[in-house]
Amino acid sequence: MEYLLQGQKKITMTHDSVSIVAAAHSPFGRLDGINLEDLIVKVTRDALADAAIDAAEIDALFLGHFNSGLVADGFAASLMLQADPQLRFKPATRCENACASGSAAIQAGINAIRSGAAELVLVVGAEKMTSNSTADVTRALSGAGYQHDEREAGLSFAQLFGQVAQQYAERYHSPLASMAAIAVKNHANAMSNPLAQMHRVMDFEHCNNISQSNPVIAQPLRLTDCSLISDGAAAVILASPRRARSMQRQVAIRAMTQVNDFLPLSSRDVLAFEGPQRAIHGAMREAGVTLGDLSFAEVHDCFTIAELLIYEAMGLAPKGEGHRALDDGTVRHGGRLPVNLSGGLKAKGHPVGATGVSMHALGFRQLIGQPIGLGVPRAEFGLLFNMGGMAVANYASVLQAVRA
């Protein structure tokens, strides 16, 4: 495990990577008067316009969408066809893997291209959540937990991650101050992201203390430790190496790995975050990069304790010492490896099916030098990590800028 960021090294670009050649992204938040179809259609059209191609050129479409009863649209894949008559009769498939549904759709698109079945693929991630009560959203999301053990069934994800924070305190030390610092960081980053759901500066004292405006949601998690209920959508267009060379811009997907772990929490040590660790290091190994080569990372901070554990899974600090990455400024804007410049799920928002696609869309923009929000000058590599359930479905991608 590497705990120190290594110096950058010269990496030769391979020419057999699937590339992202266009992206689109809606605002995230409470989008009243906009339904799931509206979200899907808008980003589909915007992505086609961003690529400057006709819809007829798309060979296949994939939709990342969790649903779990959040909307009545139980068969949403063909809603993408509503964006343009030329999409009629194209193969369209919905992918679901809990909060990693968007990344599952991207991986399906990559596989379609690698198999030779497609050269241009449109991937959309979308979720409509805010038309439900908080209780109904909590119940729908809880369906991504293990249902056949009475100790787990019926627990919300806030309760599950609250247990993780308690276990962290018992094994190492209290993570609450670090969790508050993560919330402060991500809210500050979101202030520069015009698409983020929450534009509100949070100070450490507010986030680190329980109050009427920052109550306990599930012991010991406070409101500021929890991500948001959101509507939103994002889209990317993927291209084969041959097709990408004819496009105006491209960002290579140097690696994408998927690692699934056991669903029951009783079957594993959740603090080890083995699924995330294996996915992240597998992607970096496949891409031939180290932490020191990365320019930024977007990771799955569904709860602030999750981001802290991801620091450790990445190798930024030893187990139990993720706070080091915050204390020395590594993960902050301007640090050696800024994490969640977008504001993360915590402040950008978390429309479940859209999250993985959002990470790739924003990573694309960062690497073509047109960041939405905070930027990294001459960014070369980006790491993306999207997680479904309690570190169950784990997807990690390494993107690389392609410059003439």
C-alpha positions in Angstrom: 0.0 0.0 0.0 1.3 3.4 -0.9 0.8 6.2 1.7 3.0 8.9 0.0 2.2 10.4 -3.3 4.9 9.4 -5.7 6.4 11.7 -8.2 4.9 11.8 -11.6 6.5 9.7 -14.4 6.3 9.8 -18.2 3.4 7.5 -19.4 3.0 6.6 -23.0 -0.6 6.9 -24.2 -2.0 3.7 -25.6 -4.3 4.0 -28.6 -6.7 1.1 -27.9 -8.7 2.8 -25.2 -12.4 3.6 -25.4 -12.8 7.3 -25.2 -15.4 9.8 -23.9 -16.0 12.3 -26.8 -18.9 14.3 -25.4 -20.8 15.0 -22.2 -23.9 16.7 -20.9 -25.0 17.4 -17.3 -28.2 18.8 -15.9 -28.3 20.8 -12.7 -28.8 18.6 -9.6 -31.3 19.4 -7.0 -35.1 19.7 -6.5 -36.2 20.1 -10.1 -39.9 20.7 -9.7 -42.1 20.3 -12.9 -39.5 18.0 -14.5 -40.1 14.3 -14.7 -37.7 11.4 -15.4 -38.4 11.5 -19.2 -37.6 15.2 -19.3 -34.3 14.7 -17.6 -33.3 11.9 -19.9 -34.3 13.6 -23.1 -32.6 16.9 -22.2 -29.2 15.4 -21.5 -29.4 13.1 -24.5 -30.0 16.0 -26.8 -27.3 18.0 -25.1 -24.7 15.2 -25.4 -25.5 14.8 -29.1 -25.1 18.5 -29.6 -21.8 18.5 -27.7 -20.5 15.8 -30.0 -21.8 17.6 -33.1 -23.2 14.3 -34.5 -26.5 13.1 -35.8 -28.5 10.8 -33.6 -28.4 8.2 -36.4 -24.7 7.7 -35.8 -25.3 6.2 -32.3 -25.1 2.5 -32.4 -26.4 1.6 -28.9 -27.8 3.3 -25.8 -27.5 2.4 -22.1 -29.3 4.0 -19.2 -28.2 3.9 -15.6 -31.3 4.1 -13.4 -32.0 2.7 -9.9 -35.7 3.5 -9.4 -36.7 1.0 -6.7 -40.2 2.5 -6.7 -39.1 6.1 -6.8 -41.0 6.7 -10.0 -43.6 4.8 -11.9 -41.3 4.4 -14.9 -40.3 0.8 -14.4 -39.2 0.4 -18.1 -37.3 3.5 -18.8 -34.5 2.5 -21.3 -36.5 3.5 -24.4 -37.2 7.0 -23.0 -33.8 7.9 -24.5 -35.3 7.4 -27.9 -37.8 10.3 -27.2 -34.9 12.7 -27.7 -34.6 12.2 -31.5 -36.6 10.2 -34.1 -33.3 8.9 -35.5 -32.8 6.9 -32.3 -35.9 4.7 -33.0 -35.0 1.1 -33.4 -31.5 1.5 -31.7 -30.8 -1.1 -29.0 -31.4 0.5 -25.6 -30.7 -1.2 -22.3 -31.2 -0.2 -18.7 -28.5 -1.0 -16.2 -29.1 -1.2 -12.4 -26.5 -1.7 -9.7 -27.8 0.4 -6.8 -26.0 3.8 -6.5 -23.4 2.5 -9.1 -26.1 2.1 -11.8 -24.5 5.0 -13.8 -21.1 3.3 -13.8 -22.7 0.0 -14.7 -24.2 1.6 -17.8 -20.8 3.1 -18.8 -19.1 -0.3 -18.4 -21.8 -1.9 -20.5 -21.2 0.8 -23.2 -17.4 0.1 -23.1 -18.0 -3.6 -23.4 -20.3 -3.0 -26.4 -17.5 -1.1 -28.1 -14.8 -3.6 -27.2 -16.9 -6.5 -28.5 -17.1 -4.8 -31.9 -20.9 -4.4 -31.6 -20.8 -0.6 -31.6 -18.5 2.3 -32.3 -20.5 5.1 -30.8 -22.5 4.6 -27.6 -24.7 7.0 -25.7 -24.8 6.5 -21.9 -27.3 8.4 -19.7 -27.7 8.3 -15.9 -30.8 9.7 -14.4 -32.9 9.7 -11.3 -36.0 11.6 -10.1 -36.2 11.4 -6.3 -37.6 14.6 -4.8 -41.3 13.9 -5.7 -41.2 11.4 -2.8 -41.1 12.0 0.9 -37.8 11.6 2.8 -39.3 8.5 4.4 -40.2 7.0 1.0 -36.8 7.7 -0.5 -35.1 6.2 2.6 -37.3 3.1 2.2 -36.5 2.8 -1.6 -32.8 3.1 -1.0 -32.9 0.6 1.8 -33.8 -2.0 -0.8 -30.2 -2.0 -1.8 -29.3 -3.6 1.5 -29.4 -7.2 2.5 -33.0 -8.3 3.1 -32.6 -11.7 4.6 -31.1 -11.0 8.0 -33.3 -9.3 10.6 -30.2 -7.5 11.9 -29.8 -5.7 8.6 -33.2 -5.7 6.9 -35.1 -2.5 7.5 -32.0 -0.5 8.4 -31.6 2.7 6.4 -28.2 3.5 4.8 -27.7 6.3 7.3 -28.1 3.7 10.1 -25.7 1.3 8.4 -23.0 4.0 7.8 -23.7 5.2 11.3 -22.7 1.8 12.6 -19.5 2.0 10.4 -18.6 5.3 12.1 -19.2 3.8 15.5 -17.0 0.8 14.6 -14.3 3.1 13.4 -14.3 4.9 16.7 -14.1 1.6 18.6 -11.2 0.3 16.5 -9.2 3.5 15.9 -10.5 6.8 17.3 -13.5 9.1 16.8 -13.8 10.1 13.1 -16.3 12.8 13.7 -13.9 15.8 13.4 -12.6 14.4 10.1 -16.1 13.8 8.9 -17.0 17.4 9.6 -13.9 18.6 7.8 -14.9 16.6 4.7 -18.3 18.2 4.8 -16.7 21.6 5.0 -14.4 20.9 2.1 -17.0 19.5 -0.2 -19.5 22.4 0.5 -16.7 24.9 -0.2 -15.9 23.1 -3.5 -19.5 23.1 -4.6 -19.7 26.9 -4.3 -17.8 27.0 -7.6 -20.0 24.4 -9.3 -23.0 26.0 -11.0 -24.7 22.6 -11.3 -24.4 21.7 -7.7 -27.5 21.3 -5.6 -26.3 23.1 -2.5 -24.5 26.4 -2.6 -24.0 27.0 1.0 -20.7 27.5 2.9 -20.5 25.3 6.0 -18.1 26.1 8.7 -16.3 23.5 10.9 -18.1 24.4 14.1 -21.5 24.0 12.5 -20.6 20.6 10.9 -18.8 19.2 14.0 -21.6 20.0 16.5 -25.1 18.8 17.0 -27.7 21.6 16.9 -31.2 22.3 15.8 -30.0 22.9 12.3 -27.6 20.0 12.4 -29.4 17.2 14.2 -28.3 13.6 14.5 -29.8 11.5 11.7 -28.5 8.1 12.8 -26.1 8.0 15.6 -23.4 9.4 15.3 -24.1 10.8 11.8 -25.3 14.4 11.8 -27.3 16.0 9.0 -24.1 17.5 7.5 -22.6 14.0 7.2 -25.3 12.8 4.8 -25.6 13.3 1.0 -28.7 14.9 -0.5 -32.0 13.7 -2.1 -31.7 14.9 -5.6 -33.1 15.0 -9.1 -30.7 15.1 -12.1 -29.2 13.5 -15.1 -25.9 13.3 -17.0 -24.8 11.8 -20.3 -21.6 10.8 -22.1 -20.9 9.6 -25.6 -18.3 6.8 -25.8 -16.3 6.1 -29.0 -14.0 3.3 -30.3 -10.4 4.3 -30.9 -11.0 4.6 -34.7 -14.1 6.7 -34.2 -12.6 8.9 -31.5 -9.9 10.0 -33.9 -12.5 11.8 -36.0 -14.0 13.6 -33.1 -13.2 17.2 -31.9 -12.2 16.1 -28.4 -11.5 12.8 -26.6 -10.6 11.7 -23.1 -9.3 8.1 -22.9 -10.8 5.7 -20.4 -7.5 4.0 -19.6 -9.1 1.5 -17.2 -12.4 0.6 -15.6 -12.7 -2.1 -13.0 -15.7 -3.6 -11.2 -15.4 -5.5 -7.9 -18.5 -6.8 -6.1 -18.4 -7.9 -2.5 -20.8 -9.9 -0.3 -24.1 -8.2 0.3 -24.5 -9.2 4.0 -22.4 -7.1 6.3 -22.0 -10.0 8.6 -19.8 -11.7 5.9 -17.1 -9.1 5.9 -15.1 -6.4 7.8 -16.8 -3.3 6.5 -14.0 -1.0 7.9 -11.5 -2.7 5.6 -13.4 -1.4 2.5 -11.9 -4.2 0.5 -14.1 -3.9 -2.5 -13.3 -0.2 -3.0 -9.6 -0.9 -2.4 -9.5 -3.7 -4.9 -11.4 -1.7 -7.5 -9.3 1.4 -7.2 -5.9 -0.3 -7.2 -7.0 -2.6 -10.0 -7.9 0.4 -12.1 -4.6 2.1 -11.4 -2.7 -1.0 -12.1 -4.5 -1.6 -15.4 -3.9 2.0 -16.4 -0.2 1.9 -15.3 -0.4 4.8 -12.9 0.2 5.6 -9.3 -1.4 8.0 -6.9 1.4 10.5 -7.8 0.2 10.5 -11.4 -3.3 11.5 -10.6 -4.5 15.1 -11.0 -7.8 14.7 -9.2 -10.3 12.2 -7.9 -14.1 12.1 -7.7 -15.3 9.6 -5.1 -18.5 8.3 -3.6 -19.1 10.4 -0.5 -22.6 9.2 0.2 -21.8 9.8 3.8 -18.7 11.6 5.1 -17.4 8.4 6.8 -17.4 6.8 3.3 -15.0 9.5 1.9 -12.7 9.0 4.9 -12.6 5.2 4.3 -12.0 5.8 0.6 -8.9 7.9 1.4 -7.6 4.8 3.2 -8.7 2.4 0.4 -6.8 4.6 -2.1 -3.7 4.4 -0.1 -3.5 8.1 0.9 -3.0 7.0 4.5 -2.9 3.8 6.6 -6.0 2.2 8.0 -7.4 4.4 10.8 -5.4 7.4 9.7 -7.4 8.8 6.8 -7.4 12.1 8.6 -3.8 12.6 7.5 -5.0 13.3 3.9 -7.1 16.2 5.3 -4.7 17.5 7.8 -1.8 17.9 5.3 -4.1 19.4 2.6 -3.6 16.5 0.1 -7.3 16.2 -0.8 -8.2 19.9 -0.7 -8.4 22.2 -3.6 -4.8 23.1 -4.5 -3.5 20.0 -2.8 -1.5 17.2 -4.4 -4.6 15.1 -5.1 -7.8 17.2 -4.7 -10.9 15.0 -4.0 -14.4 15.9 -5.0 -13.8 19.3 -6.6 -17.4 19.1 -7.8 -18.7 19.2 -4.2 -19.2 15.4 -4.3 -22.5 13.7 -3.5 -22.5 15.6 -0.3 -23.0 19.0 -1.9 -23.3 18.5 -5.7 -26.1 16.1 -5.1 -26.8 12.4 -5.5 -29.5 11.4 -8.0 -28.6 7.8 -7.6 -28.6 6.5 -11.2 -26.9 9.7 -12.5 -24.0 9.8 -10.1 -21.5 7.5 -11.9 -22.2 9.2 -15.3 -21.9 12.6 -13.6 -18.4 11.7 -12.4 -17.4 10.7 -15.9 -19.0 13.7 -17.5 -17.2 16.1 -15.1 -14.0 14.2 -15.4 -14.2 14.6 -19.2 -14.7 18.3 -18.8 -11.8 18.6 -16.4 -9.4 16.8 -18.7 -10.3 18.8 -21.8 -9.5 21.9 -19.9 -13.1 23.1 -19.6 -14.0 22.2 -16.0 -17.4 22.9 -14.6 -16.4 24.5 -11.3 -13.0 24.2 -9.8 -10.2 23.1 -12.2 -6.8 21.6 -12.1 -4.4 23.2 -14.5 -3.2 20.8 -17.2 -4.9 17.9 -15.6 -3.5 14.6 -17.0 -5.2 11.7 -15.1 -8.4 11.5 -13.1 -9.6 8.7 -10.8 -13.3 8.1 -10.4 -14.8 5.8 -7.8 -18.6 5.0 -7.7 -20.1 2.6 -5.2 -23.4 0.7 -4.9 -24.7 -0.3 -1.5 -22.3 -0.6 1.5 -19.2 -1.0 -0.6 -20.9 -3.9 -2.5 -20.8 -2.8 -6.2 -17.5 -0.9 -6.7 -16.5 0.7 -9.9 -13.2 2.6 -10.5 -12.1 4.4 -13.6 -8.9 6.1 -14.7 -9.3 8.8 -17.3 -6.5 10.4 -19.3 -6.3 13.6 -21.2 -5.5 13.2 -25.0 -3.6 16.1 -26.3 -2.1 16.7 -29.8 
